[in-house]
Amino acid sequence: TLWAKPRYLPYVHEVLTDETAKTFEQKIGYKLPQSLIDLLKIQNGGYTRYRFFPDIPPVQIRGIGTTFPNLISLEEDLGEVFDDYRNLALENVISFDGDGHYYYCLDYRKNQEIPQISFIDLESDEQRVIAENFDEFLDKLIFAEDLWVIKSEKNLTEIIELLASLSAFKCYPPD
């Protein structure tokens, strides 16, 4: 699946309904890509098991909700420092991932019906279109090989004990 397991629950919002999606679209003034809505109905935000650039952390797709991190206009996301980046003409973009230094965005500047996907690096004042639409963006994602998933019939405590016995890592009991 696209979504990373286990889920990092603080980044997952309530189950997305059609009504919530429609209300959000009215708020931002744009229609979201259907493939994005479909993904958010499976899990409303969180980390994925994939990355776009090898040297940038795995992609996170923000959900629709009221708590951080959520889909939001880049202008709103940047808040008070938005004026510092006026030269980049960042209106009409919705950030769905980013850490304050870089952002992946739904870019409605060229086409208000089908957004391009732009990568915006605020530190270098650089922005570029990396996909013509959200489906193309998903197709270009590469599996983040440094993420590991353990599937086992053992409980978490038994897995931790096993990993500790096989490595030099000190494992703490789960809370």
N, C-alpha and C positions, 0 to 999 in steps of 0.2 A: 504494500500500500504506500501511498504518498506520505502519510503521517508517521512521525516518529513514535515509537513505543518504547518505554512507557510514556504516557502523556505527561507533559509538564502542566499540571492542572491549573495553576494560576493564569496561564495564557489561553485557556479554553473558556469560551463564553457559553451561555445557555444555548440550548438547541435552537437552531435557526429555523424560523417559520417563514412561509411565503409573505405573510403580513409584515413581519419584521424586516425582511429584505426589501419589500416595496416601500416601506416607510423610510428606510435608509436611503434608497435611491431618490426618493422625493427630497430628502434633506440635502443630498449632495448635488442634485440636479442632473444626474447622469444614470443611465442604465448600466448595471454591472454585467460583465460577461457571464453567460449562463453556466459555463464550466466552473467559474469561481463560486457561484451560488451553489452548484451541485457539490463541490468539495466542502463548502462550509456547512452544508446540510449533513454531511457525514461526520464532520468534527468542526465546530465553529472556532477555528483558529488554533495555532500551535506551531511547533517545529515540524519540519519535514525531514525525510531521510535523504534529501537531495540538495545539491548546490548548483549554482550557475557558473561561478568563477572558482577555479581551484584554490585561490588564496583568500577567499572570503567565506566566512562560516556558512553552514547549511542554511537554506532558505527557511524563513518563518513566514507563514501566511497569517496575517492578522484576521481575527474574526470580527463579526458585527456585534457590538455591545457597547457598554458605557464605561468599562474599565480598561486600563492599559494592559496590553497593547491592543488597539482596535483600528479597524480601517478608518482613515481620517484624511482630510485634505492635508497636503504637505504644509500649506500655509498655517493651518490650525496646529499641526504636529510641531512645527518649529516655534510657534508662539511668539514671544517677544523678540526673538532673534531673526524672525522672518525678514524684517527690513534690511538686515545685513546682507541678504542674498537677492535683493531686488534685481540686480543685474542678470540673474539667471532666468528671469521670467517664469517663476514656478507656480503661477496660478493655474488652475484647472488640472492639477495632478493629485491623485489619491495614493498615498503611500500604503503599501501592504506589507512592507518589511523594511527594516533599517535600524541603525543604532545611533543616530545622531550625526554620524560622519558620512554615511552613505544611505541611499534609499533605493528600493525597487518600487516603481510606481505604475499605476494605471494612468496613462498619459492621454488626456482628452483634448490637448491643445490643437492637434491636427484634424482629428475626427471625433465629433461629439457622440457618435453612435457606437463605434468600435475603437476602444482605446488601444494605442500602442503600449508596449511595456518599455519604460525608460529606466536606465540606471543613472542615478544622480549622485555624484561624489562631491560633497560640499567642501571638503578640504582642498580639492584641486580645482574647484569651480568648473567641473566637467560634468557633462550629461550627454548620454547617447541612447538612441533607440536600440534595444537589444532583441526585440521581437515585434512583429507587426500586430500581434494580438495575444491574448492570454493563452490560447491553445498552443500557439507556436512556442511561447515561453515554457509551458509545461513539457513540450516535446524536447526542448533543448536542455532540460535539467539532467544532471549526471548524478549517479548514486554516490553518496558520501561514504567512501570506503572505510573511513576511520570510525564509523559508528558500528557498534556491535549489538546484536540482539541475541539473548539467550532464551531458548525455549526448552523448558524442562518440566518434568512432573514433580520435581522437588520443590519444597517451599523456599521462600526467600532466605530464611536463616540457613538452610542446608546449602544453598548456592553460595552464599557469602563464605561459609566455612570452607567449602571446596575451593573457591577462588583464593582464599587466604592461604590454604595449604599448598597451592600450586605456584604461588608468587611471593614476592617480597613485600607486597602491599599489605598495609594494615587495614583491615576491614572493621568497621564499627557496626554494631547491631542496628537494624532498621528501627526507625521511630514510628 
